[in-house]
Amino acid sequence: MKQLESLNLENTSVEDLYPLQGLRQLQKLNISGTKVRNLKPLAGLNNLHELVINNTRISSLKYIISLSRLTLLRCDHTLLREKKVEKFKEKHPKTKVIFY
């Protein structure tokens, strides 16, 4: 499982991402519609290119700010405030961020 490159957990009962910490090859992750509140376990997933967190209780992007390979972040219908999303965009000008 450590070689897993794509994982779709959309609309599942997942609440905790800590089991994903060791998935260093993960490039795409969709956690839309889950009960996840914290992105801290994703902090070391440096190969992550696409992250979809729509319809979650995520309120901070601080743990993924260092993910320099991120090319897409979908974060609509979350608890994120526009100010935090704008800060993320400043650090990642090449990342397509979809937020409303």
KETORLO-629273 format. One record per residue (C-alpha): residue number from 1; x, y, z. Coordinates in Angstrom, 3 decimals, padded with zeros to 6 digits, always signed. Example, Ala and Ser with C-alpha at 12.3 -4.5 7.8 and 13.67 -1.06 7.14 Angstrom:
LUMKOL | num | c1 | c2 | c3
LUMKOL | 1 | +012.300 | -004.500 | +007.800
LUMKOL | 2 | +013.670 | -001.060 | +007.140
//
This chain:
LUMKOL | num | c1 | c2 | c3
LUMKOL | 1 | +000.000 | +000.000 | +000.000
LUMKOL | 2 | +002.970 | +002.345 | +000.434
LUMKOL | 3 | +003.198 | +002.641 | -003.361
LUMKOL | 4 | -000.379 | +003.933 | -003.639
LUMKOL | 5 | -000.562 | +006.980 | -005.934
LUMKOL | 6 | -004.278 | +007.823 | -005.906
LUMKOL | 7 | -006.914 | +007.466 | -003.203
LUMKOL | 8 | -010.581 | +008.450 | -003.309
LUMKOL | 9 | -012.283 | +008.512 | +000.095
LUMKOL | 10 | -015.161 | +010.720 | -001.039
LUMKOL | 11 | -018.389 | +010.387 | +000.963
LUMKOL | 12 | -017.013 | +007.778 | +003.347
LUMKOL | 13 | -017.085 | +007.763 | +007.143
LUMKOL | 14 | -013.383 | +008.644 | +007.375
LUMKOL | 15 | -012.587 | +011.042 | +010.227
LUMKOL | 16 | -008.843 | +010.615 | +010.621
LUMKOL | 17 | -006.082 | +010.840 | +008.008
LUMKOL | 18 | -003.249 | +009.600 | +010.241
LUMKOL | 19 | -003.181 | +006.156 | +008.558
LUMKOL | 20 | -002.133 | +007.964 | +005.343
LUMKOL | 21 | +001.068 | +009.442 | +006.808
LUMKOL | 22 | +003.328 | +006.803 | +005.304
LUMKOL | 23 | +001.917 | +007.029 | +001.771
LUMKOL | 24 | +004.884 | +008.990 | +000.389
LUMKOL | 25 | +004.015 | +008.167 | -003.245
LUMKOL | 26 | +000.456 | +009.507 | -002.975
LUMKOL | 27 | -000.237 | +012.024 | -005.747
LUMKOL | 28 | -004.029 | +012.396 | -005.684
LUMKOL | 29 | -006.318 | +012.424 | -002.673
LUMKOL | 30 | -010.043 | +013.121 | -002.476
LUMKOL | 31 | -011.577 | +013.402 | +000.997
LUMKOL | 32 | -014.721 | +015.304 | -000.020
LUMKOL | 33 | -017.772 | +014.675 | +002.089
LUMKOL | 34 | -015.848 | +013.087 | +004.953
LUMKOL | 35 | -015.715 | +014.089 | +008.609
LUMKOL | 36 | -012.031 | +015.023 | +008.416
LUMKOL | 37 | -011.132 | +018.215 | +010.307
LUMKOL | 38 | -007.337 | +018.182 | +010.219
LUMKOL | 39 | -004.800 | +017.978 | +007.381
LUMKOL | 40 | -001.778 | +017.534 | +009.665
LUMKOL | 41 | -001.166 | +013.902 | +008.581
LUMKOL | 42 | -000.652 | +015.137 | +004.999
LUMKOL | 43 | +002.215 | +017.466 | +005.917
LUMKOL | 44 | +004.936 | +015.077 | +004.733
LUMKOL | 45 | +003.258 | +013.858 | +001.546
LUMKOL | 46 | +005.536 | +015.818 | -000.760
LUMKOL | 47 | +004.422 | +014.020 | -003.929
LUMKOL | 48 | +000.816 | +015.146 | -003.525
LUMKOL | 49 | -000.325 | +016.942 | -006.702
LUMKOL | 50 | -004.097 | +017.043 | -006.294
LUMKOL | 51 | -006.072 | +017.446 | -003.101
LUMKOL | 52 | -009.856 | +017.682 | -002.928
LUMKOL | 53 | -011.336 | +018.630 | +000.450
LUMKOL | 54 | -014.794 | +019.880 | -000.566
LUMKOL | 55 | -017.638 | +019.527 | +001.939
LUMKOL | 56 | -015.390 | +018.873 | +004.942
LUMKOL | 57 | -014.851 | +020.592 | +008.277
LUMKOL | 58 | -011.324 | +021.687 | +007.355
LUMKOL | 59 | -010.607 | +025.173 | +008.694
LUMKOL | 60 | -006.854 | +025.480 | +008.116
LUMKOL | 61 | -004.357 | +024.881 | +005.323
LUMKOL | 62 | -001.255 | +025.409 | +007.488
LUMKOL | 63 | -000.203 | +021.756 | +007.399
LUMKOL | 64 | -000.161 | +021.583 | +003.605
LUMKOL | 65 | +001.483 | +024.961 | +002.967
LUMKOL | 66 | +004.844 | +023.229 | +002.393
LUMKOL | 67 | +003.523 | +020.839 | -000.282
LUMKOL | 68 | +005.291 | +022.454 | -003.242
LUMKOL | 69 | +004.123 | +019.943 | -005.880
LUMKOL | 70 | +000.442 | +020.641 | -005.340
LUMKOL | 71 | -001.094 | +021.679 | -008.666
LUMKOL | 72 | -004.776 | +021.504 | -007.695
LUMKOL | 73 | -006.593 | +022.259 | -004.455
LUMKOL | 74 | -010.394 | +022.067 | -004.407
LUMKOL | 75 | -011.707 | +023.449 | -001.149
LUMKOL | 76 | -015.260 | +024.654 | -001.591
LUMKOL | 77 | -017.894 | +024.250 | +001.102
LUMKOL | 78 | -015.411 | +023.981 | +003.963
LUMKOL | 79 | -014.842 | +026.020 | +007.114
LUMKOL | 80 | -011.927 | +027.835 | +005.455
LUMKOL | 81 | -011.987 | +031.595 | +005.429
LUMKOL | 82 | -011.049 | +033.495 | +002.318
LUMKOL | 83 | -008.036 | +035.067 | +004.053
LUMKOL | 84 | -006.478 | +031.639 | +004.663
LUMKOL | 85 | -007.088 | +030.556 | +001.092
LUMKOL | 86 | -005.524 | +033.770 | -000.230
LUMKOL | 87 | -002.444 | +033.187 | +001.933
LUMKOL | 88 | -002.151 | +029.688 | +000.487
LUMKOL | 89 | -002.450 | +031.098 | -003.056
LUMKOL | 90 | +000.361 | +033.568 | -002.370
LUMKOL | 91 | +002.673 | +030.717 | -001.386
LUMKOL | 92 | +001.522 | +028.549 | -004.325
LUMKOL | 93 | +000.922 | +030.845 | -007.311
LUMKOL | 94 | +001.032 | +027.931 | -009.778
LUMKOL | 95 | -001.539 | +025.865 | -007.886
LUMKOL | 96 | -005.092 | +026.007 | -009.212
LUMKOL | 97 | -007.244 | +026.699 | -006.170
LUMKOL | 98 | -011.006 | +026.284 | -006.408
LUMKOL | 99 | -012.739 | +027.924 | -003.458
LUMKOL | 100 | -016.167 | +029.432 | -002.953
//
